[in-house]
């Protein structure tokens, strides 16, 4: 999960122009906003697993993810001939709805699998 920067209403995943290393600091999220988002997500069943300077990793069941972000996940099968750690994973299909609750949508930039 990525967050909106303190100096911008856009986060790293939504910023479309090339950026320099010195520009990245403008995308550091407000730590209080990250805490808020984690609190709201934890109440919904997500479990934080790793927190970095710009992102947070969380875990949840498929049902919790779908309900929280108002979307549908579909199984994506991987080539069994390749040496992947998993045979499949879930991902929103193209055009799938996306409607996270306002208290999360106002803070996060993107949630991805």
N, CA, C and O atoms as CSV, one atom per row, in Angstrom:
chain,resi,resn,atom,element,x,y,z
A,1,UNK,N,N,0.849,-1.151,0.000
A,1,UNK,CA,C,0.000,0.000,0.000
A,1,UNK,C,C,0.903,1.224,0.000
A,1,UNK,O,O,1.899,1.279,0.721
A,2,UNK,N,N,0.543,2.192,-0.810
A,2,UNK,CA,C,1.264,3.457,-0.825
A,2,UNK,C,C,0.330,4.571,-0.363
A,2,UNK,O,O,-0.892,4.419,-0.367
A,3,UNK,N,N,0.914,5.666,0.027
A,3,UNK,CA,C,0.160,6.768,0.616
A,3,UNK,C,C,0.412,8.064,-0.135
A,3,UNK,O,O,1.397,8.202,-0.860
A,4,UNK,N,N,-0.495,9.003,0.053
A,4,UNK,CA,C,-0.312,10.344,-0.509
A,4,UNK,C,C,0.805,11.027,0.264
A,4,UNK,O,O,0.913,10.862,1.479
A,5,UNK,N,N,1.630,11.787,-0.429
A,5,UNK,CA,C,2.751,12.471,0.212
A,5,UNK,C,C,2.308,13.647,1.050
A,5,UNK,O,O,1.233,14.206,0.834
A,6,UNK,N,N,3.140,14.024,2.010
A,6,UNK,CA,C,2.841,15.192,2.850
A,6,UNK,C,C,2.779,16.460,2.025
A,6,UNK,O,O,1.988,17.361,2.305
A,7,UNK,N,N,3.625,16.526,0.999
A,7,UNK,CA,C,3.711,17.739,0.189
A,7,UNK,C,C,2.854,17.648,-1.072
A,7,UNK,O,O,2.912,18.535,-1.924
A,8,UNK,N,N,2.057,16.581,-1.199
A,8,UNK,CA,C,1.297,16.384,-2.435
A,8,UNK,C,C,0.055,15.556,-2.160
A,8,UNK,O,O,0.045,14.726,-1.251
A,9,UNK,N,N,-0.977,15.776,-2.933
A,9,UNK,CA,C,-2.170,14.934,-2.852
A,9,UNK,C,C,-2.031,13.720,-3.772
A,9,UNK,O,O,-2.968,12.940,-3.941
A,10,UNK,N,N,-0.867,13.583,-4.349
A,10,UNK,CA,C,-0.568,12.457,-5.219
A,10,UNK,C,C,0.504,11.617,-4.546
A,10,UNK,O,O,1.384,12.148,-3.868
A,11,UNK,N,N,0.430,10.314,-4.735
A,11,UNK,CA,C,1.461,9.432,-4.222
A,11,UNK,C,C,2.331,8.931,-5.349
A,11,UNK,O,O,2.117,9.264,-6.515
A,12,UNK,N,N,3.307,8.136,-4.993
A,12,UNK,CA,C,4.265,7.630,-5.974
A,12,UNK,C,C,3.612,6.885,-7.129
A,12,UNK,O,O,4.038,7.038,-8.274
A,13,UNK,N,N,2.592,6.086,-6.856
A,13,UNK,CA,C,2.008,5.274,-7.926
A,13,UNK,C,C,1.112,6.072,-8.852
A,13,UNK,O,O,0.786,5.603,-9.943
A,14,UNK,N,N,0.711,7.250,-8.454
A,14,UNK,CA,C,-0.171,8.080,-9.280
A,14,UNK,C,C,0.570,9.207,-9.996
A,14,UNK,O,O,0.010,9.863,-10.874
A,15,UNK,N,N,1.826,9.429,-9.622
A,15,UNK,CA,C,2.625,10.485,-10.232
A,15,UNK,C,C,3.143,9.968,-11.570
A,15,UNK,O,O,3.794,8.924,-11.618
A,16,UNK,N,N,2.863,10.677,-12.645
A,16,UNK,CA,C,3.138,10.135,-13.976
A,16,UNK,C,C,4.433,10.617,-14.612
A,16,UNK,O,O,4.914,9.996,-15.560
A,17,UNK,N,N,5.004,11.694,-14.124
A,17,UNK,CA,C,6.237,12.217,-14.736
A,17,UNK,C,C,7.464,11.521,-14.152
A,17,UNK,O,O,7.428,11.053,-13.014
A,18,UNK,N,N,8.549,11.450,-14.926
A,18,UNK,CA,C,9.792,10.921,-14.359
A,18,UNK,C,C,10.226,11.803,-13.190
A,18,UNK,O,O,9.997,13.013,-13.198
A,19,UNK,N,N,10.850,11.192,-12.189
A,19,UNK,CA,C,11.277,11.998,-11.049
A,19,UNK,C,C,12.720,11.691,-10.678
A,19,UNK,O,O,13.243,10.610,-10.949
A,20,UNK,N,N,13.333,12.667,-10.057
A,20,UNK,CA,C,14.711,12.513,-9.598
A,20,UNK,C,C,14.706,11.936,-8.185
A,20,UNK,O,O,13.674,11.906,-7.515
A,21,UNK,N,N,15.866,11.483,-7.749
A,21,UNK,CA,C,15.982,10.965,-6.391
A,21,UNK,C,C,15.647,12.041,-5.356
A,21,UNK,O,O,15.103,11.729,-4.296
A,22,UNK,N,N,15.958,13.272,-5.647
A,22,UNK,CA,C,15.657,14.341,-4.689
A,22,UNK,C,C,14.154,14.626,-4.604
A,22,UNK,O,O,13.691,15.178,-3.606
A,23,UNK,N,N,13.401,14.264,-5.617
A,23,UNK,CA,C,11.951,14.469,-5.606
A,23,UNK,C,C,11.213,13.455,-4.744
A,23,UNK,O,O,10.113,13.731,-4.264
A,24,UNK,N,N,11.800,12.304,-4.549
A,24,UNK,CA,C,11.121,11.228,-3.810
A,24,UNK,C,C,10.744,11.672,-2.402
A,24,UNK,O,O,9.697,11.272,-1.895
A,25,UNK,N,N,11.570,12.484,-1.766
A,25,UNK,CA,C,11.285,12.914,-0.391
A,25,UNK,C,C,9.942,13.641,-0.278
A,25,UNK,O,O,9.341,13.656,0.796
A,26,UNK,N,N,9.470,14.237,-1.363
A,26,UNK,CA,C,8.183,14.933,-1.346
A,26,UNK,C,C,7.006,13.960,-1.260
A,26,UNK,O,O,5.873,14.369,-1.008
A,27,UNK,N,N,7.281,12.688,-1.469
A,27,UNK,CA,C,6.220,11.682,-1.431
A,27,UNK,C,C,6.183,10.907,-0.118
A,27,UNK,O,O,5.383,9.984,0.033
A,28,UNK,N,N,7.035,11.272,0.824
A,28,UNK,CA,C,6.985,10.620,2.120
A,28,UNK,C,C,5.655,10.962,2.781
A,28,UNK,O,O,5.298,12.134,2.897
A,29,UNK,N,N,4.920,9.937,3.214
A,29,UNK,CA,C,3.611,10.206,3.820
A,29,UNK,C,C,3.736,10.731,5.244
A,29,UNK,O,O,4.745,10.530,5.920
A,30,UNK,N,N,2.705,11.393,5.665
A,30,UNK,CA,C,2.611,11.851,7.050
A,30,UNK,C,C,2.471,10.604,7.927
A,30,UNK,O,O,1.542,9.823,7.724
A,31,UNK,N,N,3.363,10.398,8.889
A,31,UNK,CA,C,3.280,9.195,9.731
A,31,UNK,C,C,1.939,9.061,10.456
A,31,UNK,O,O,1.476,7.945,10.694
A,32,UNK,N,N,1.319,10.173,10.804
A,32,UNK,CA,C,0.003,10.109,11.459
A,32,UNK,C,C,-1.064,9.572,10.500
A,32,UNK,O,O,-1.960,8.839,10.918
A,33,UNK,N,N,-0.972,9.936,9.213
A,33,UNK,CA,C,-1.922,9.409,8.233
A,33,UNK,C,C,-1.726,7.909,8.041
A,33,UNK,O,O,-2.696,7.166,7.892
A,34,UNK,N,N,-0.482,7.471,8.044
A,34,UNK,CA,C,-0.206,6.033,7.930
A,34,UNK,C,C,-0.794,5.313,9.135
A,34,UNK,O,O,-1.432,4.272,8.982
A,35,UNK,N,N,-0.586,5.855,10.332
A,35,UNK,CA,C,-1.160,5.254,11.540
A,35,UNK,C,C,-2.684,5.197,11.455
A,35,UNK,O,O,-3.296,4.200,11.837
A,36,UNK,N,N,-3.292,6.274,10.953
A,36,UNK,CA,C,-4.756,6.300,10.793
A,36,UNK,C,C,-5.223,5.201,9.843
A,36,UNK,O,O,-6.157,4.459,10.149
A,37,UNK,N,N,-4.574,5.105,8.708
A,37,UNK,CA,C,-4.961,4.099,7.721
A,37,UNK,C,C,-4.809,2.702,8.303
A,37,UNK,O,O,-5.693,1.861,8.141
A,38,UNK,N,N,-3.699,2.450,8.975
A,38,UNK,CA,C,-3.493,1.124,9.569
A,38,UNK,C,C,-4.528,0.821,10.643
A,38,UNK,O,O,-4.967,-0.320,10.786
A,39,UNK,N,N,-4.911,1.830,11.386
A,39,UNK,CA,C,-5.960,1.639,12.398
A,39,UNK,C,C,-7.279,1.239,11.737
A,39,UNK,O,O,-7.916,0.274,12.158
A,40,UNK,N,N,-7.688,1.973,10.710
A,40,UNK,CA,C,-8.946,1.665,10.016
A,40,UNK,C,C,-8.879,0.281,9.362
A,40,UNK,O,O,-9.835,-0.491,9.435
A,41,UNK,N,N,-7.768,-0.022,8.735
A,41,UNK,CA,C,-7.631,-1.326,8.079
A,41,UNK,C,C,-7.577,-2.461,9.098
A,41,UNK,O,O,-8.142,-3.528,8.860
A,42,UNK,N,N,-6.911,-2.249,10.221
A,42,UNK,CA,C,-6.840,-3.270,11.266
A,42,UNK,C,C,-8.230,-3.590,11.817
A,42,UNK,O,O,-8.543,-4.747,12.094
A,43,UNK,N,N,-9.062,-2.554,11.972
A,43,UNK,CA,C,-10.432,-2.774,12.451
A,43,UNK,C,C,-11.234,-3.614,11.460
A,43,UNK,O,O,-12.195,-4.274,11.854
A,44,UNK,N,N,-10.859,-3.601,10.192
A,44,UNK,CA,C,-11.569,-4.353,9.160
A,44,UNK,C,C,-10.992,-5.753,8.954
A,44,UNK,O,O,-11.546,-6.538,8.184
A,45,UNK,N,N,-9.884,-6.077,9.634
A,45,UNK,CA,C,-9.335,-7.422,9.537
A,45,UNK,C,C,-7.982,-7.536,8.865
A,45,UNK,O,O,-7.477,-8.645,8.689
A,46,UNK,N,N,-7.381,-6.411,8.483
A,46,UNK,CA,C,-6.044,-6.449,7.895
A,46,UNK,C,C,-5.008,-6.533,9.011
A,46,UNK,O,O,-5.211,-6.014,10.109
A,47,UNK,N,N,-3.896,-7.197,8.708
A,47,UNK,CA,C,-2.804,-7.307,9.668
A,47,UNK,C,C,-1.542,-6.723,9.036
A,47,UNK,O,O,-1.064,-7.243,8.027
A,48,UNK,N,N,-0.994,-5.649,9.612
A,48,UNK,CA,C,0.245,-5.077,9.078
A,48,UNK,C,C,1.392,-6.082,9.218
A,48,UNK,O,O,1.528,-6.738,10.251
A,49,UNK,N,N,2.211,-6.197,8.172
A,49,UNK,CA,C,3.329,-7.132,8.217
A,49,UNK,C,C,4.676,-6.446,8.041
A,49,UNK,O,O,5.690,-6.952,8.523
A,50,UNK,N,N,4.709,-5.307,7.363
A,50,UNK,CA,C,5.969,-4.585,7.158
A,50,UNK,C,C,5.654,-3.118,6.876
A,50,UNK,O,O,4.738,-2.789,6.123
A,51,UNK,N,N,6.438,-2.257,7.501
A,51,UNK,CA,C,6.248,-0.817,7.319
A,51,UNK,C,C,7.559,-0.194,6.880
A,51,UNK,O,O,8.568,-0.283,7.580
A,52,UNK,N,N,7.535,0.436,5.718
A,52,UNK,CA,C,8.711,1.123,5.199
A,52,UNK,C,C,8.511,2.622,5.267
A,52,UNK,O,O,7.552,3.096,5.875
A,53,UNK,N,N,9.415,3.376,4.642
A,53,UNK,CA,C,9.306,4.835,4.641
A,53,UNK,C,C,8.175,5.330,3.756
A,53,UNK,O,O,7.578,6.370,4.037
A,54,UNK,N,N,7.873,4.596,2.685
A,54,UNK,CA,C,6.872,5.044,1.715
A,54,UNK,C,C,5.688,4.091,1.588
A,54,UNK,O,O,4.647,4.468,1.050
A,55,UNK,N,N,5.834,2.874,2.072
A,55,UNK,CA,C,4.793,1.867,1.884
A,55,UNK,C,C,4.557,1.064,3.154
A,55,UNK,O,O,5.351,1.091,4.094
A,56,UNK,N,N,3.440,0.351,3.148
A,56,UNK,CA,C,3.103,-0.585,4.216
A,56,UNK,C,C,2.587,-1.855,3.554
A,56,UNK,O,O,1.830,-1.801,2.584
A,57,UNK,N,N,3.004,-2.995,4.088
A,57,UNK,CA,C,2.467,-4.273,3.626
A,57,UNK,C,C,1.482,-4.774,4.676
A,57,UNK,O,O,1.746,-4.717,5.877
A,58,UNK,N,N,0.346,-5.263,4.199
A,58,UNK,CA,C,-0.679,-5.805,5.088
A,58,UNK,C,C,-1.164,-7.135,4.522
A,58,UNK,O,O,-0.984,-7.426,3.339
A,59,UNK,N,N,-1.776,-7.928,5.378
A,59,UNK,CA,C,-2.354,-9.207,4.958
A,59,UNK,C,C,-3.820,-9.233,5.353
A,59,UNK,O,O,-4.223,-8.654,6.362
A,60,UNK,N,N,-4.607,-9.917,4.535
A,60,UNK,CA,C,-6.030,-10.105,4.834
A,60,UNK,C,C,-6.547,-11.227,3.947
A,60,UNK,O,O,-5.883,-11.636,2.994
A,61,UNK,N,N,-7.712,-11.708,4.262
A,61,UNK,CA,C,-8.342,-12.715,3.409
A,61,UNK,C,C,-8.868,-12.036,2.153
A,61,UNK,O,O,-9.007,-10.815,2.085
A,62,UNK,N,N,-9.149,-12.859,1.179
A,62,UNK,CA,C,-9.732,-12.353,-0.070
A,62,UNK,C,C,-11.034,-11.618,0.220
A,62,UNK,O,O,-11.275,-10.537,-0.318
A,63,UNK,N,N,-11.867,-12.202,1.066
A,63,UNK,CA,C,-13.166,-11.599,1.382
A,63,UNK,C,C,-13.005,-10.228,2.033
A,63,UNK,O,O,-13.741,-9.299,1.705
A,64,UNK,N,N,-12.054,-10.094,2.947
A,64,UNK,CA,C,-11.817,-8.807,3.616
A,64,UNK,C,C,-11.335,-7.777,2.605
A,64,UNK,O,O,-11.791,-6.634,2.625
A,65,UNK,N,N,-10.415,-8.165,1.718
A,65,UNK,CA,C,-9.922,-7.236,0.701
A,65,UNK,C,C,-11.064,-6.774,-0.202
A,65,UNK,O,O,-11.218,-5.578,-0.451
A,66,UNK,N,N,-11.867,-7.725,-0.693
A,66,UNK,CA,C,-12.976,-7.384,-1.594
A,66,UNK,C,C,-13.978,-6.461,-0.912
A,66,UNK,O,O,-14.424,-5.477,-1.503
A,67,UNK,N,N,-14.330,-6.777,0.326
A,67,UNK,CA,C,-15.316,-5.960,1.035
A,67,UNK,C,C,-14.768,-4.558,1.321
A,67,UNK,O,O,-15.472,-3.565,1.134
A,68,UNK,N,N,-13.530,-4.479,1.768
A,68,UNK,CA,C,-12.937,-3.191,2.127
A,68,UNK,C,C,-12.776,-2.276,0.921
A,68,UNK,O,O,-13.076,-1.085,0.998
A,69,UNK,N,N,-12.306,-2.828,-0.192
A,69,UNK,CA,C,-12.024,-1.997,-1.353
A,69,UNK,C,C,-13.129,-2.037,-2.404
A,69,UNK,O,O,-12.964,-1.501,-3.499
A,70,UNK,N,N,-14.245,-2.665,-2.077
A,70,UNK,CA,C,-15.395,-2.661,-2.979
A,70,UNK,C,C,-15.057,-3.196,-4.352
A,70,UNK,O,O,-15.414,-2.588,-5.362
A,71,UNK,N,N,-14.372,-4.325,-4.404
A,71,UNK,CA,C,-13.939,-4.884,-5.677
A,71,UNK,C,C,-14.141,-6.398,-5.690
A,71,UNK,O,O,-14.576,-6.990,-4.702
A,72,UNK,N,N,-13.827,-6.994,-6.794
A,72,UNK,CA,C,-13.859,-8.455,-6.952
A,72,UNK,C,C,-12.491,-8.911,-7.413
A,72,UNK,O,O,-11.913,-8.337,-8.336
A,73,UNK,N,N,-11.975,-9.943,-6.770
A,73,UNK,CA,C,-10.693,-10.518,-7.158
A,73,UNK,C,C,-10.927,-11.802,-7.932
A,73,UNK,O,O,-11.787,-12.609,-7.579
A,74,UNK,N,N,-10.155,-11.979,-8.987
A,74,UNK,CA,C,-10.238,-13.198,-9.784
A,74,UNK,C,C,-8.906,-13.928,-9.722
A,74,UNK,O,O,-7.847,-13.310,-9.615
A,75,UNK,N,N,-8.974,-15.246,-9.791
A,75,UNK,CA,C,-7.755,-16.046,-9.769
A,75,UNK,C,C,-6.979,-15.859,-11.066
A,75,UNK,O,O,-7.547,-15.925,-12.156
A,76,UNK,N,N,-5.695,-15.629,-10.938
A,76,UNK,CA,C,-4.778,-15.544,-12.081
A,76,UNK,C,C,-3.869,-16.760,-11.966
A,76,UNK,O,O,-3.119,-16.888,-10.998
A,77,UNK,N,N,-3.933,-17.638,-12.933
A,77,UNK,CA,C,-3.124,-18.855,-12.926
A,77,UNK,C,C,-1.760,-18.584,-13.559
A,77,UNK,O,O,-1.659,-17.937,-14.602
A,78,UNK,N,N,-0.727,-19.087,-12.913
A,78,UNK,CA,C,0.633,-18.920,-13.417
A,78,UNK,C,C,1.069,-20.183,-14.153
A,78,UNK,O,O,0.540,-21.269,-13.916
A,79,UNK,N,N,2.013,-20.028,-15.025
A,79,UNK,CA,C,2.536,-21.139,-15.811
A,79,UNK,C,C,3.190,-22.160,-14.880
A,79,UNK,O,O,4.191,-21.844,-14.237
A,80,UNK,N,N,2.648,-23.372,-14.796
A,80,UNK,CA,C,3.211,-24.383,-13.887
A,80,UNK,C,C,4.626,-24.818,-14.279
A,80,UNK,O,O,5.332,-25.422,-13.471
A,81,UNK,N,N,5.038,-24.520,-15.498
A,81,UNK,CA,C,6.391,-24.875,-15.937
A,81,UNK,C,C,7.444,-23.924,-15.372
A,81,UNK,O,O,8.635,-24.234,-15.361
A,82,UNK,N,N,6.993,-22.771,-14.906
A,82,UNK,CA,C,7.910,-21.792,-14.320
A,82,UNK,C,C,8.078,-22.090,-12.833
A,82,UNK,O,O,7.210,-22.697,-12.206
A,83,UNK,N,N,9.175,-21.665,-12.297
A,83,UNK,CA,C,9.476,-21.938,-10.892
A,83,UNK,C,C,8.975,-20.807,-9.987
A,83,UNK,O,O,9.762,-20.144,-9.311
A,84,UNK,N,N,7.660,-20.600,-9.985
A,84,UNK,CA,C,7.063,-19.581,-9.128
A,84,UNK,C,C,6.820,-20.153,-7.733
A,84,UNK,O,O,6.645,-21.362,-7.576
A,85,UNK,N,N,6.811,-19.297,-6.735
A,85,UNK,CA,C,6.533,-19.731,-5.367
A,85,UNK,C,C,5.075,-20.167,-5.217
A,85,UNK,O,O,4.755,-20.966,-4.337
A,86,UNK,N,N,4.182,-19.640,-6.080
A,86,UNK,CA,C,2.764,-19.954,-6.021
A,86,UNK,C,C,2.278,-20.369,-7.395
A,86,UNK,O,O,2.901,-20.032,-8.402
A,87,UNK,N,N,1.191,-21.086,-7.447
A,87,UNK,CA,C,0.595,-21.500,-8.723
A,87,UNK,C,C,-0.411,-20.479,-9.239
A,87,UNK,O,O,-0.687,-20.416,-10.437
A,88,UNK,N,N,-0.958,-19.676,-8.320
A,88,UNK,CA,C,-1.941,-18.668,-8.714
A,88,UNK,C,C,-1.987,-17.572,-7.657
A,88,UNK,O,O,-1.447,-17.723,-6.561
A,89,UNK,N,N,-2.636,-16.476,-8.002
A,89,UNK,CA,C,-2.879,-15.397,-7.051
A,89,UNK,C,C,-4.176,-14.706,-7.463
A,89,UNK,O,O,-4.691,-14.932,-8.558
A,90,UNK,N,N,-4.691,-13.872,-6.584
A,90,UNK,CA,C,-5.929,-13.142,-6.874
A,90,UNK,C,C,-5.597,-11.695,-7.207
A,90,UNK,O,O,-4.691,-11.094,-6.630
A,91,UNK,N,N,-6.362,-11.150,-8.160
A,91,UNK,CA,C,-6.110,-9.793,-8.629
A,91,UNK,C,C,-7.417,-9.235,-9.198
A,91,UNK,O,O,-8.191,-9.988,-9.790
A,92,UNK,N,N,-7.683,-7.924,-9.034
A,92,UNK,CA,C,-8.888,-7.355,-9.654
A,92,UNK,C,C,-8.771,-7.402,-11.184
A,92,UNK,O,O,-7.735,-7.042,-11.742
A,93,UNK,N,N,-9.813,-7.837,-11.837
A,93,UNK,CA,C,-9.830,-7.876,-13.303
A,93,UNK,C,C,-9.892,-6.451,-13.851
A,93,UNK,O,O,-10.282,-5.526,-13.138
A,94,UNK,N,N,-9.511,-6.276,-15.110
A,94,UNK,CA,C,-9.648,-4.969,-15.753
A,94,UNK,C,C,-11.098,-4.516,-15.643
A,94,UNK,O,O,-12.014,-5.285,-15.935
A,95,UNK,N,N,-11.306,-3.293,-15.230
A,95,UNK,CA,C,-12.651,-2.745,-15.113
A,95,UNK,C,C,-13.379,-3.111,-13.830
A,95,UNK,O,O,-14.539,-2.743,-13.650
A,96,UNK,N,N,-12.704,-3.840,-12.928
A,96,UNK,CA,C,-13.349,-4.206,-11.657
A,96,UNK,C,C,-13.636,-2.934,-10.859
A,96,UNK,O,O,-12.868,-1.975,-10.936
A,97,UNK,N,N,-14.720,-2.912,-10.099
A,97,UNK,CA,C,-15.016,-1.720,-9.292
A,97,UNK,C,C,-13.931,-1.504,-8.239
A,97,UNK,O,O,-13.220,-2.435,-7.860
A,98,UNK,N,N,-13.818,-0.283,-7.782
A,98,UNK,CA,C,-12.836,0.076,-6.752
A,98,UNK,C,C,-13.427,1.191,-5.922
A,98,UNK,O,O,-13.470,2.337,-6.370
A,99,UNK,N,N,-13.882,0.884,-4.730
A,99,UNK,CA,C,-14.501,1.915,-3.898
A,99,UNK,C,C,-14.160,1.697,-2.423
A,99,UNK,O,O,-14.989,1.211,-1.655
A,100,UNK,N,N,-12.934,2.060,-2.033
A,100,UNK,CA,C,-12.554,1.944,-0.624
A,100,UNK,C,C,-13.335,2.941,0.224
A,100,UNK,O,O,-13.827,3.942,-0.296
A,101,UNK,N,N,-13.452,2.680,1.517
A,101,UNK,CA,C,-14.150,3.618,2.395
A,101,UNK,C,C,-13.420,4.963,2.447
A,101,UNK,O,O,-12.198,5.018,2.309
A,102,UNK,N,N,-14.161,6.019,2.643
A,102,UNK,CA,C,-13.603,7.378,2.612
A,102,UNK,C,C,-12.442,7.554,3.574
A,102,UNK,O,O,-11.462,8.216,3.234
A,103,UNK,N,N,-12.528,6.979,4.765
A,103,UNK,CA,C,-11.453,7.177,5.748
A,103,UNK,C,C,-10.130,6.556,5.302
A,103,UNK,O,O,-9.068,6.929,5.801
A,104,UNK,N,N,-10.193,5.627,4.379
A,104,UNK,CA,C,-8.983,5.025,3.818
A,104,UNK,C,C,-8.630,5.701,2.493
A,104,UNK,O,O,-7.464,6.011,2.250
A,105,UNK,N,N,-9.618,5.930,1.641
A,105,UNK,CA,C,-9.381,6.532,0.323
A,105,UNK,C,C,-8.761,7.918,0.426
A,105,UNK,O,O,-7.998,8.317,-0.454
A,106,UNK,N,N,-9.073,8.656,1.478
A,106,UNK,CA,C,-8.525,9.994,1.646
A,106,UNK,C,C,-7.043,9.981,1.990
A,106,UNK,O,O,-6.363,10.995,1.838
A,107,UNK,N,N,-6.538,8.846,2.449
A,107,UNK,CA,C,-5.167,8.755,2.926
A,107,UNK,C,C,-4.268,7.966,1.984
A,107,UNK,O,O,-3.131,8.364,1.731
A,108,UNK,N,N,-4.773,6.849,1.463
A,108,UNK,CA,C,-3.901,5.996,0.653
A,108,UNK,C,C,-3.822,6.501,-0.783
A,108,UNK,O,O,-4.726,7.170,-1.285
A,109,UNK,N,N,-2.734,6.163,-1.411
A,109,UNK,CA,C,-2.550,6.451,-2.835
A,109,UNK,C,C,-3.012,5.238,-3.635
A,109,UNK,O,O,-3.705,5.379,-4.643
A,110,UNK,N,N,-2.626,4.049,-3.181
A,110,UNK,CA,C,-2.998,2.836,-3.893
A,110,UNK,C,C,-2.834,1.629,-2.986
A,110,UNK,O,O,-1.973,1.606,-2.107
A,111,UNK,N,N,-3.663,0.641,-3.208
A,111,UNK,CA,C,-3.533,-0.652,-2.553
A,111,UNK,C,C,-3.370,-1.664,-3.666
A,111,UNK,O,O,-4.152,-1.675,-4.617
A,112,UNK,N,N,-2.396,-2.485,-3.563
A,112,UNK,CA,C,-2.112,-3.418,-4.649
A,112,UNK,C,C,-1.697,-4.760,-4.086
A,112,UNK,O,O,-1.307,-4.888,-2.926
A,113,UNK,N,N,-1.796,-5.745,-4.942
A,113,UNK,CA,C,-1.477,-7.124,-4.551
A,113,UNK,C,C,-0.128,-7.483,-5.133
A,113,UNK,O,O,0.351,-8.600,-4.936
